[in-house]
Every structure is written in structure tokens, then in C-alpha cells.
Amino acid sequence: MIVPVLIEDDPPRPAPVRVSDQLERWLGGAGEKTLGSLIELFEEKSFALLFVLLLGVPALPLPTGGATHVFEIIAVLLALQLIAGSHRIWLPERWCRIELAGSSQQRFLAGLMKLIRRLELLSRPRLRFLFDHRLSNIIFGLLVIGGSVAAFVAPPFTGLDTLPALGVVLLSLGVLLEDILVVIAGVLIGASVSGRAAGLLSARRTIDIGFAL
């Protein structure tokens, strides 16, 4: 006699914790407000959060004159760790001790929380099974590198670094919120402006070559 065996479906994944609530508890809680403590709080999600923090400054609609290039370089280094399959961020100890409790940092984090809350109102988890896999992490890392490089090579004082950086910020927030629509919006913004920046650089090189001849 064959006894039927009931196979239970995998339990549904719990809804993601609101990122803004985690940041608010971290800012209002006890303990050091350092980069290292923020990484400890978000664990595997800290890659996406650091991409938001690093590219958030060049994403501001202000000419930076190349002052944010160091952030873009660090973002590329972190993206390479993500592509390599690392589940934890490695940063030099002195970088982990960087304080995020200063007045300017607090204002930036407060503005970041406002942006995240607005997205949380409009967003909901979509196609969550696509996130947090080896392949999706590789694609995420490659897209971050593409956006960071596009922001890095943008001519200074042109504002062309703003939208590639914004694309990375939205892409990373989409990963944090596990919403594929936010991810797609970030990719489209970054890709459209990266192409424009590449065209501008190509034209500039053509002009330089013409003058050299």
C-alpha cells in the first residue's frame, strides 16, 4: 500500500524590515555611531547601504569638481568584494572607526531617511526571489561598478556625475527594499546618462585630436 506523503511548501520569506526604522533605531540608540557599527547592523545588506552612502554625495545636484572621486573608488572596491562572493564587508580598521555622528553626517543621514521613507511608501517587495543570490549579487556589483565609473569619468563641474550616482543609489535602495521596479528605475537612469557621458567624452577626445593635428 502506497501512503501519500504530503510535501510542505517552503515557508514564505518574512517581509523585509523597514530600512528607515533600522537607521532611526541605530541613530537614536546607545553605542558608537561609526561606519563599522553600521555594517554590523545591516550585515549582508550593508553592501547596498554603503553604496547608498558613498554615491549619495555625488548624486546631489551640486558640482563636486572631482572631490567625490574617492567615494566612487571605494564603491568600486566594495563592488569587487560583492562580485567575489564575500558576505561581509572588509574595510581597513581606521575606515571602520569613521564617526557618522557629526552634524554634517547627521544631516545627510536624516535626508537619506526621508528619501528611503518616501520610497517605502511607494514601494513594496516585488520578485523577491531574484535578490540575495550569487548571480544577482554579481550583476548588482557589475552595475555599481558601471555607475561609479561613469560618475568618476564625468567631466568636472558638468553635473554629469549626478545621474549615474543617483542610478546607483536607486539601484541599491531597490536591493534594500527588495523591489525590482526600483532596481529597474535605477538601472535605466544610470544607463541613459552613462551613454550621454560617454558620447560627450568621445566628442571631447575628437576635438582634442583635431587640435593636436
Secondary structure, DSSP 8 states (H G I E B T S, - for coil): ------------------HHHHHHHHHHSSS--BHHHHHHHHGGGHHHHHHHHHHHTTTSSS--TTTTHHHHHHHHHHHHHHHTT-SS----HHHHT-B--SHHHHHHHHHHHHHHHHHHHH---BSGGGSSSHHHHHHHHHHHHHHHHHHHHS-TTSSTTHHHHHHHHHHHHHHHHTBHHHHHHHHHHHHHHHHHHHHHHHHHHHHHHHHH-
